[in-house]
Amino acid sequence: MQKIELKEWQKFFLMGFLFILFYFLPVEMLRFRNPFYEALALVKWYAREHVLLCLVPAFFIAGAISVFVSQASVLKYFGPKANKILAYCVASVSGTILAVCSCTVLPLFSSIYKRGAGLGPAIAFLYSGPAINVLAIIMTARILGWQLGLARAISAIVMSIVLGLLMHLLFIREEREKHASANSLITQDEEKHSLWQIVLQFVFMIAFLVFANWAEPKAGISGFWANVFQIKWLLSAFSLFGLFFVLKLWFDGDEIQAWTEATWGFAKQITCKLTIR
C-alpha cells in the first residue's frame, strides 16, 4: 500500500484539527454507554487535561535540550565513558523537578538519548520521571502517609536503576556501535551562551510545567500546597514572561527557529509517527 506524503503544514493542520475535535467532543450527547463511549470520553479527558499543559511544554523542553545542551555535556554525564554510578544516580532522580506523566516524559527521554546518553541512564530517567516528581511524592505522602510516600520514592529510584542496567546489558552491542559511530561525528561547537543563561531558560520552562499542572488539594488541606494552587496561573504567567525575556535578551532568531523545528520534530515523532509519514 502506497503511503501518502503530507507537507509540514498539512501535518500541523491535521494534528490541530484532531486535537480540537477531541477537546470539544460531545460525548455526553451519546445515548449509550459502552466501551466505545468510554474510549471517546477518555480521549476527550486527555486532550483537555494533558495536551496543552503537559505535552506541549515537554516538547519545547525536549527541543531545547536537543538544540541548546551540547552533546559533549550529555556524553560527559550520561555517555558510555561517564561515571556509571553518577550517571544512573542523576538519571534516576532528575524527575523530582519535573511534574511529568508517563507520556510527557517521552520527548524528554528521546531528546537526551539522541544527544548521546547511554540507553541505561536514559531508561532510568524514563522510568523514574513520572514516579519520582516532587508533586506526586508529596501527594502520596499527604494522602496515604509518609511511609508510602517514602517507599514510592525509594522503589522508583531502585527499580529505574535496575531496569536501566538490564536494558544496557540486553542492548550492549547496539550501544557500542551507536557510540562508536557517534564519537566520530562529534564536533566541538563554540559555546554561544554561558551556562547560567541556559540554566535560566530551563528554569522558566520547568517552572511553567510545574505550576501550570499544580493539582488542586483535597478538601481540608491548607498551607503551602493550597496557597500555591490559588496563584498557580499567576506563577505560570510569570514563568512565561521570564522565558520570553530570556529569549529576547540572549537568543537570536536562528536559534529560536532551530528550537521550534526541533520541537515540531518531537511533536511529530511522539504523537503521529505511526499514522503520518
C-alpha positions in Angstrom: 0.0 0.0 0.0 1.4 3.4 -1.0 2.0 5.8 1.8 0.6 9.3 1.5 3.2 12.0 1.8 2.0 15.1 3.7 3.6 18.5 3.8 4.6 20.0 7.1 1.7 22.5 7.2 -0.7 19.7 6.4 0.6 17.6 9.3 0.3 20.6 11.7 -3.2 21.3 10.5 -4.3 17.7 10.8 -2.8 17.4 14.4 -4.5 20.7 15.3 -7.8 19.6 13.8 -7.8 16.2 15.7 -6.9 18.0 19.0 -9.8 20.5 18.7 -12.1 17.7 17.7 -11.3 15.6 20.7 -11.2 18.7 23.0 -14.8 19.6 22.2 -16.0 16.1 21.6 -19.7 16.0 22.8 -19.5 12.5 24.3 -22.3 13.4 26.8 -24.7 13.5 23.9 -24.3 9.8 23.1 -27.3 7.8 24.1 -25.4 4.7 25.0 -22.8 3.5 27.5 -20.3 1.1 26.2 -16.6 0.7 25.6 -16.8 3.0 22.5 -18.3 5.8 24.6 -15.7 5.3 27.4 -12.9 5.3 24.8 -14.1 8.7 23.4 -14.6 10.1 26.9 -11.0 9.1 27.8 -9.6 10.8 24.7 -11.6 14.0 25.5 -10.3 14.0 29.0 -6.7 13.5 27.8 -7.0 16.3 25.3 -8.3 18.7 27.9 -6.0 17.8 30.8 -2.7 16.8 29.4 -2.0 18.0 25.9 -1.7 21.8 26.2 -0.2 22.0 29.7 1.9 18.7 29.8 2.8 17.5 26.3 3.3 20.9 24.6 5.7 22.3 27.3 7.5 18.9 27.3 8.0 19.2 23.5 9.6 22.6 23.9 11.8 21.4 26.7 12.9 18.4 24.7 13.6 20.7 21.7 15.7 23.0 23.9 17.7 20.1 25.1 18.5 18.9 21.6 19.4 22.5 20.4 21.0 24.3 23.4 22.5 21.5 25.5 25.8 20.5 24.0 26.3 16.8 23.0 29.7 16.9 24.9 27.9 17.7 28.1 25.4 14.9 27.7 28.2 12.4 26.9 30.2 13.7 29.9 27.4 12.8 32.4 25.4 10.1 30.6 27.6 8.7 27.8 29.5 5.4 27.7 32.6 6.9 29.3 30.8 8.6 32.1 31.0 7.5 35.7 28.3 4.8 35.9 27.3 5.5 39.5 26.9 9.2 38.8 25.1 8.7 35.5 22.5 6.3 37.0 22.0 8.3 40.2 21.5 11.6 38.4 19.1 10.0 35.8 17.0 8.2 38.5 16.4 11.4 40.5 16.2 14.0 37.7 12.4 13.7 37.5 12.0 15.2 41.0 11.9 18.7 39.5 9.6 17.8 36.6 5.8 17.5 37.0 5.6 14.9 34.2 3.3 12.0 33.5 4.3 8.9 31.6 3.5 10.4 28.2 5.1 13.8 28.9 8.5 12.2 29.8 8.7 10.5 26.4 10.0 13.5 24.4 12.5 14.3 27.2 13.8 10.8 27.1 14.1 10.9 23.3 16.0 14.2 23.4 18.7 13.1 25.9 19.0 9.7 24.2 19.5 11.4 20.8 22.1 13.7 22.2 24.3 10.8 23.2 23.1 9.5 26.5 23.5 5.8 27.1 20.4 3.6 26.9 20.7 2.6 30.5 20.7 6.1 32.1 18.0 7.2 29.6 15.8 4.3 30.5 16.4 5.0 34.2 15.2 8.6 33.6 12.2 7.4 31.5 11.0 5.0 34.2 11.6 7.2 37.3 10.4 10.5 35.8 6.7 10.1 36.3 7.0 8.3 39.7 9.6 10.5 41.4 8.4 14.0 40.7 8.1 16.0 43.8 4.4 16.8 43.4 3.5 13.1 43.1 5.6 12.2 46.1 4.1 14.9 48.3 0.6 14.0 47.3 1.2 10.3 48.0 2.6 11.2 51.4 -0.2 13.5 52.3 -3.0 11.1 51.4 -1.5 7.7 52.1 1.1 8.5 54.7 4.8 9.4 54.7 5.8 5.8 54.8 4.2 5.0 51.5 5.4 8.3 50.0 9.0 7.4 51.0 8.5 3.8 49.8 7.3 5.2 46.4 10.3 7.4 46.0 12.9 4.7 47.0 11.3 2.0 44.9 11.1 4.2 41.9 14.8 5.1 42.1 15.9 1.5 42.7 13.7 0.0 40.0 14.7 2.6 37.5 18.4 1.8 38.0 17.7 -2.0 37.8 15.7 -1.6 34.6 18.4 0.7 33.1 21.1 -1.8 33.8 19.1 -4.6 32.3 18.4 -2.6 29.1 22.1 -1.7 28.9 23.1 -5.4 29.1 20.4 -6.5 26.7 21.5 -4.0 24.0 25.1 -3.6 24.9 26.3 -4.5 21.4 24.0 -1.9 19.7 25.0 0.7 22.3 28.7 0.2 21.5 28.0 0.5 17.8 25.9 3.6 18.3 28.5 5.4 20.4 31.4 4.3 18.2 29.7 6.0 15.2 28.6 9.0 17.2 32.1 9.7 18.5 33.4 10.1 15.0 30.8 12.7 14.3 31.1 14.8 17.4 32.5 18.3 16.8 33.5 20.8 19.4 30.9 23.6 18.8 31.6 27.1 20.0 29.5 27.8 23.1 27.3 30.8 22.3 25.8 31.1 25.7 27.0 30.9 29.2 25.9 28.1 31.5 23.7 30.3 33.6 21.8 31.6 30.6 20.9 28.1 29.5 20.0 27.2 33.1 17.8 30.2 33.4 16.0 29.3 30.2 15.3 25.8 31.5 14.3 27.1 35.0 11.5 29.2 33.5 10.3 26.3 31.2 10.2 23.8 34.0 8.6 26.3 36.4 5.7 26.8 33.9 5.4 23.0 33.5 5.2 22.6 37.3 2.9 25.4 38.2 0.5 25.0 35.3 -0.1 21.4 36.4 -0.2 22.1 40.1 -3.1 19.9 41.3 -5.9 21.2 43.5 -5.5 20.0 47.0 -8.1 17.8 48.7 -10.8 19.4 50.7 -9.5 20.4 54.1 -5.8 20.6 53.1 -4.3 24.0 53.6 -0.9 25.5 53.8 1.8 25.7 51.1 0.1 23.3 48.6 -3.3 25.2 48.7 -1.6 28.7 48.6 0.4 27.8 45.5 -2.8 26.5 43.9 -4.5 29.8 44.4 -1.9 31.7 42.4 -0.8 28.9 40.0 -1.8 30.9 36.9 0.0 34.0 38.1 3.2 31.9 38.7 2.7 30.3 35.3 2.3 33.6 33.6 5.4 34.9 35.4 7.4 31.9 34.2 6.3 32.5 30.6 7.2 36.2 30.9 10.6 35.3 32.3 11.2 32.8 29.4 10.2 35.4 26.8 12.5 38.0 28.4 15.5 35.5 28.4 14.9 34.6 24.7 14.6 38.2 23.7 17.7 39.2 25.6 20.2 36.4 24.7 18.9 34.3 21.9 18.7 35.2 18.2 16.2 34.4 15.6 18.1 31.5 14.0 18.4 29.8 17.4 14.7 30.2 18.1 13.9 28.8 14.7 16.1 25.8 15.3 14.4 25.3 18.6 11.0 25.5 17.0 11.9 23.0 14.3 13.3 20.6 16.9 10.1 20.9 19.0 8.0 20.2 15.9 10.1 17.2 15.2 9.5 15.7 18.6 5.8 16.5 18.4 5.5 14.6 15.1 7.6 11.7 16.5 5.6 11.2 19.6 2.1 12.0 18.5 1.8 10.8 15.0 4.7 8.8 13.9 2.6 5.7 13.3 -0.1 7.5 11.3 1.6 10.3 9.4 4.5 9.7 7.1 
